[in-house]
């Protein structure tokens, strides 16, 4: 029976109705992001900071030249809105990125828990993935912003998640996939970040994000 528990948990989490994700990304597929300033006004400021090691990255912002270089090199549909222009605690930055891209802050908190346990200096995928949200080269650019600037890292993730969700990545229907790519699918958008394919080999990852979201691990886990 004990061996069945992980499989049962995975099945239960994946079985959550798609409507459960509907409120996690708001404003419809045509919604534009909020301005940096408008998003900042929605942040609930507090002293909560479980990751003091993020402090330098949390207070670093891209220069104009760095952003110009990023936009020149990136092919991400929403790149013109990515700025990383915010400073604060790790949680405040996650809130800011979420509010900017009209995403529930708890979804970004949950993804960051799965990806890096909220440590900005996490490096994964044999040295190719960086930061809170584990932005991976060569599929995404641009170093060193992705590894040294928390707000840029989170801003970029919000932008790419919205690009998946809003139907701006039609190439996903030109490669192997588990379902036809379509706009408005929250969990498909979350899963493709890990698998690189639409509803294909992403079940375990999506279940982990759902679990962290349900548990609110960043508040409830004593080891966090």
Secondary structure, 3 states (H helix, E strand, C coil): CHHHHHHHHHHHHHCCCHHHHHHHECCCCCCCCCCHHHHHHCCCCCCCCCCHHHHHHHCCCCCHHHHHHHHHHCCCCCHHHCCCCCCCCHHHHHHHHHHHCCECHHHHHHHHHHHHCCCCCCEECCCCEECCCCEECCCCCCCCHHHHCHHHHHHHHHHHHHHHHCCCCHHHHCCCCCCCCCCCCHHHHHHHHHHCCCCCCCHHHHHHHHHHHHHCHHHHCCCC
